[in-house]
Amino acid sequence: MRVEPRSVGSIVHVVQRGARGLDIVRDAQDHYRFRGLLFYLNDSFSDPNWLKTTGTFRQLQRPDYWPEHDPLVRILAWTLLPNHFHLLLEEIRDNGTSKFMQRLCGSMSMAANAKYSEKGSLFQGSYKSRTVDTNEYLSYLAFYIQVKNVLEMYPGGLPQAMHNFDDAWKWALQYPFSSFTSYMTSTPSPIIEKERFLKLCTNAQLQKSDCREMLAFHMQHHDEKYSDLSLESW
């Protein structure tokens, strides 16, 4: 794990990738479980049977008898891809990010091993993280995490998304495993602290026309300026 100076109030970009580049989610159940993990494990209270306890809930919600929600971090933005995920977090308590990531990745590994009869970690070592130290970087991440990464999954990848941008945009709005739709529409999400991100970054709620321009720019210049900031190779 890349360790950088971090304290309460820090904004942290986190990336975790599957071992040997393999998928970390393989079916719809895995995808929805990840979304549940973001909601239920981001809490100082831990119910070891949370999956069974919440299994009948149609929406993400907390049982009435659980203690009041006491989050470990603020989740500002996120996107799940087949073989990795991105999170944008705000540190709100000492070591909150580390504790949350330990819970998240540990739960995912245990579930995958049990479901697919495998052993070992689901992930390629420790997660990577970088403290966001400029407004420019924060604005970039609003686009990178939520727009670039979602459109990358459009059939044909980014080149086709750029070529058929209107269709790709509609497709992206239907993708339920990202904060993209919450920021591009008025759809609420219990996972993210939307108002907090909008306060920190006026560009968090990006406009479609701006995203198209940014996508075109990044497809031409991604390796010149942003490869280190993205914590991954394009």
Secondary structure, DSSP 8 states (H G I E B T S, - for coil): -------TT-EEEEEEEBGGG--S--SHHHHHHHHHHHHHSSSSS--TTHHHHTTT-SSS---TTS-----SEEEEEEEE-SSEEEEEEEE-STTHHHHHHHHHHHHHHHHHHHHHT--S-SBSSS-EEEE--SHHHHHHHHHIIIIIHHHTTSTTHHHHHHHTHHHHHHHHHT--SBSHHHHHSS---SSS-HHHHHHH-TTSS--HHHHHHHHHHHHHHHHHHTHHHHTS--
